[in-house]
Amino acid sequence: MFTWPYICGKFQPMQFQLSEEHLMIQKAARDFAQNECLPGVIERDEHQKFPKEQVSQLADLGFMGMMVKPEYGGAGMDTISYVLAMEEISKIDASVSVSMSVNNSLVCYGLQEFGTEEQKQKYLTPLAQGKKDGELYIGAFLLSEPEAGSDATSQRTTAEDKGDYYLLNGTKNWITNGNSASVYLVIAQTDVAKGSKGINVFIVEKKWTGVTVGAKENKMGIRASDTHSISFQDVKVPKENRIGADGFGFTFAMKTLAGGRIGIAAQALGIASGAYELALKYSKERKAFGKEIMHHQAIQFKLADMATRIEAARLLCLKAAWEKDNGIDYTISSSMAKVFASETAMWVTTEAVQVHGGYGYVKEFHVERLMRDAKITQIYEGTSEVQRIVIGRGILK
């Protein structure tokens, strides 16, 4: 046990041992990843096929609304459970886990924390269940634009107040679940003169007139994930679909992204863990110079460094999750976890390819795909450079 921050007049212990419930969730996620995600993962990556069946099965397991309260159709789990599940699924297929991550920590979280009761009943409940009328029902978070990625204040998408509705125009880029989502949370500028205080967030349904889904992006990694640009042309958004008070959009985005970074950190952790486990297994099977390569010090050092960095990344992820569950400001912790875990994922996957030698360069051994998948974790939910700005500003306070 390690004594952690001071809450409500007393120190609260952070337990390093997982509870029985946590272990059950971890095992369920691991079994699902091995039995349902591993078969066909190379083919889905090769053909950029969205894992609809796997995401639908996650919904049946309650993993698409893990942290949503049961009264809104969620599983009512804590953030630590979410991190454990994300790690296990990401070990096998990050394209599946990123869809789960967006729905959980961006869309469902944003609606549960800041939505009205009517918005929660209409949208959050089916999103948390991942199903509506028996069909897949998931969400997407629309912030990035052609000229506004990590800089959320530079929104070109506009929402003009027309009295009883807003008129939405603009384009969003790099949208995960872009074509598969039924609901979009869209960040848009309503008053340029007010800067960040003139930004709002709206619930937009994909089926509405004026919503257009662009072609799927041909990506280096997480190729099976559903990444598209989304365009809006004179889309009428009812006033009741604005989340929060007028001008709340920027604050909404920042608060929601802080939790999203925990999900991406856990994804990066899983990618690193998956690559390490494959390298460890291979080192016990491959022989060179008359003995298994695990007996060569050069390989032992690589494995030792991999294990050490992964364990450090895991602790950072769990600390951020624990702070979120305990009502502590987790802005810095989530950024630290995201920076370190994503850089660990890139380093570990590269070393895993090296351990495999030439076999690491071919698809059937999986590590080359994990290396490609790792790179995006350094980019989305705010680049590593942006996270360092967040950390720097926080520690300088």
N, C-alpha and C positions, 0 to 999 in steps of 0.2 A: 504494500500500500504506500502511496505517495501523497502527502498532504498538498492540496492544490488551493485555488483561490478562496478568499474570505467572502462568504455569502451569508447574508441575513444575521450578522453578528457572530458567526462562528466559522471555523475552517471546515471545508467539505472534503472528504477523502475521495480521490479518484482511484477506483479499483482497477488493477491490471488484469485480474481474472475475469473471464467472461461468465455471465450467468448461464444457467441451464437453458433459458429461453434463447439467449444469444447463440449458444452452441447449436440449438435445434434449427434456428434460422440459417446459420452458416452452413450446416449440413444440407438443408433443403436446397439452398442456392447452389452448393457444390454439386449435388446430385443432378439438379436440373441442368447445370452447365455441361456436365459430362454426358448425360443421357440425351439431352434435347438440343443443345447448341453445338456440341462437337461434331456430330454427323452432318456433313454438308457445309461446314464452315468455310472450307477452301473454295468450294464451288460458288457459294454466295459471294465471297470476296471477288472471285474471278469474274462473275457475271453481274456484279453490283446489284444483287437481288435483295430487296428489303426483307428482313426476317419476320414477316407478318405472323407466321405460325408460332414462332418462339415468343414474340411480344404478346400474342393472344394468350399463350400458356402462362406467361408471367402475370397477366391480368387475373387468370383463374387462381393463381397462387396468392394473390393479394399484394404482389410486388409492384404494381403500378401506382398504388396510393398508400405506400407503406406508412407514412407519417401522418396521414389524414385521419381525423377522428372518426370512430365507427359510425356516429350519427350522420356522417356525410359519405358513407360507403367505404371508408378507408380501413386499414388494418390496425391503426392506432399504435404502431410501433415507434421506437425511439430512433434517433439519428445513428446511434452506434449500430443498431440492427441493419440500417440502410447501408452503412459503410461496409459491413461484413458481407452483405449480399452483393453489393457492387463489386467488391474485390473478387469474389468467387466467379461471378459471371464474366467479368472482364479478363480473367485468366484465359478464357476460352474464346470469347467473341465480344470485342469492344463495340461492334456495331449494334449488338443487342443491348448492351449495357448503357450506351449513350441515349438510346430511345427511352429507356427506363429512367435515366438520370434527368433528362429534360422534363418528362412528365411529372416526376416526383418533386425535384428540388427547385424547379422554376415555376412550372404551371400550377400544380396543385398547391405548393407552398404559398405562392402569390395570392391565389384565390382564397385559401383558408385564412391567411393572416389579414388580408386587406379588403376582401370582397364583402358585399352586402349579403344578408341572409338570402335574398331572392337569387343573387348570382351564385351563391353556393348550392342552393337547391337545384337550380337549372343546369349549371355547368360543372361544379366541383364534384357532385355525387357520381355522375357517369364517368368523369375523368378519373376519379379515384378507383372506380371499379374497372376502368379500362374497357368497358363494354357499354353499349346502348342498343337495346332491341336485338341483342345477340351478336351485334357487329362490333368490330374494334373501334374504340372511341378514345383517342389520345389527343394531347395538345402540343403546341409549339410556342416558343418564345421569340418574338420578332423585335430585335434591337438593332443588329448590325445592318449597315447600309454600304453602298459602294464607296462612300467617302466618310463613313462614321462607323468604325469598328469598335475599338476600345474607348474612343472618345464619345461617350453617350450624349454629350451636350450638343453635338453637331448634327442634329436630326434634320434631314431634308424632307422626310415624310411629314405631311401636314394633315391636320384635322380641323377643318373650318367650322366654327359654331354657327349652325343654321337655325337655332331656336330650340326645336324639340329633337334635333339630331345633329350629328357631326358629319361632314363630308370629307372622307378620307382619300388622300392621293399620295402616291409615292411607291418606292421599291425597297424591299428588304433582301439582304444577301445572306448566304451561308446558313439557311434555316434548317436545323435538324427536325425531322418528322414533317418536313415541308409539304409533301404530297399526301402523307398518310394521316396527318392530323385532321380532326374535324373542327377544332377550335384554336384560334390564334390569340395570344396576348400581344398586342401591337403598341409599341412606344412611338408617339408622334408629337410633333410640335404644333401647339395651338396658338401661341403668341410669341413670335420671334423676339419682340422687344423685351420680354421678361427673361430671356435666356433659359437657364435650367428650370426656373420657376414657371415657365410657360409650356412645359412638357406634360403630357398626360398618357395614360395607358388605357387601352380599350380592348374589350372582348369582341372578337370578330369571328363570325362563322365562315368556314371555307366555302360553303354553298351559296353565299350571298352574291348578288349581281355586282360585277366589277372586280371580283377577286380572281386573279390569274396566277397559276402555278407555272414557273419557268422550267426549263429542262433540268434534269438531274445533273449535278456536278460530277465530273469524272476525276475523282480524288486519288491521291497517293495511298492514303490509309483509310480505315473505317469505311471501306468502299461499299459495303452493304447498307450502311446507314442512309437514310432518306434525306439528302441535302439538296435544297432547291432555293432559287430566288422566288419571292412572292411579290406580285405587283397589285396595286390598288388604283382603280380609276373611278372616281366619283362614287365610292362605296358609302352608302347611308348607314351610319352607326347610331342606333338609338341612344339617347342620353343615359338611360338606365344601364348601358353597357360600359360606361366609364367607371374605372375602379378608383375609389377614393375621391377626395375633394379636387377641385380644379387646381392644376399645377403640381399634383402629387406624383406624376409619372417618373421624374428623375429619381426621387427618393425611393419609389417602388422598385425601380431597376437596380439601384445600388444595394438595397436591403435583400432583394431576391438573389442577386448575383453572388452575394457573400455566402449564402447557403449553397448555391450552385457550385461554388469552388470546392466545397467538401465532396460533392459527388464526382467532380472531375479528378480531384486528388485521389479518391478511392478507385476510380477507373485506372488512373496511371499506376497506382499501387498494384492493382490486379494484373495489368499488362506486364509489369516488372516481375511479379511473383510467378506468373505463368511461364515467362521466359526462363527464369531461374530454375524452376522445377524441371523444365525440359532439358536444360543444360546439365543439371545434376544427374538426371536419369541417363542422359547420353554419356556422361563422363564415366559411369559405371559399366557401360556396355562397350564402348569403343576402346580398342587396344592400339597402342603405338609403342614401339621399341620394347616389345615383349610383355607389356603389362597394361592394365586399364589406365586410361589417361587421368583418372582421378588420383592416381598415385604419383603423378608428376607435380612437383611443387608449383610450376607455372600455372597449372589448372587449379590447384588448391587455392592459390592466392586469389585468382579470379572469383572462384566460388565464395570464398570468405568475404571478399569485398562486396559481392552481390548481396549476400545474406545480411551483412551489416547495414548497407544502405537501405535495403527493403525494410528491415526492422525499424530503422529510424523513421522512414516515411510512414510506416504503419502507426507508430506512436504519435506522430504529428496529426495524422488523419483522425485517430481516435480521440486525441485531445481536443481538436476542433469540434468533433461531434459531441463530446462530453460537455464542452462549454455551451454549445447550442442547446442541448437538452436541459442544462441547468440555468438557463436564462442569463448567461454571461455574454458580454460582447465578444463575438468570435471573429470579428473582421480581420484582425491581424493573424490569428491562428489559422483561419481558412486560407488566407493568402500564403502564409508560410507552408502549409501543407501542400497547397497547389504547386508552388514553385519547386519545393524539394522533391515531391513525389513525381512530378512530370520530368524533371531533370534526371531523377533516378531511373525512371522508365526508359528514357532515351539511352542512358549509359548502360543499364543492365541488358537491354535487348541487343545492343551492339556487341557487348561482350558475349552474350549467348550465341550469337551468330559466329563469333570467333571461336568459341569452344567447339561448335559443331564443324568448324572448318568448311570445306566445300559443300557439305551437306546442309549447312546453315543457309546456303544461298538458293536452295530449291524449296518449292512451296510445300512439299509433303511433310517437311519437318517443322512447319509452323512458325519457327522463330523469325524468318524474314518478314512474315505478315505482322507479327507482334512489333517488330522494329518499325515498320511503316505506320502501324497504328499509334505507336508511342509518340510520334512527332506532333500530332494534333493536340495532345494534352498540354504542350507548351504554348499553344496558340489560342485555343478558344477559352471562353469565360474570362478573357483578359490575358494578354501575353505575359510571359515571365517578367518582362521589363515593367509592364504596368503593375504587376503584383509587387515588385520591389519598390515601386513608388508608394503603393498603399502601405507596405510594411515600414518604409522609411518615414513617412509622415506620421504613422502611428507611434513609432518608438521615439520620435523627436518631440512628441507631445509630453 
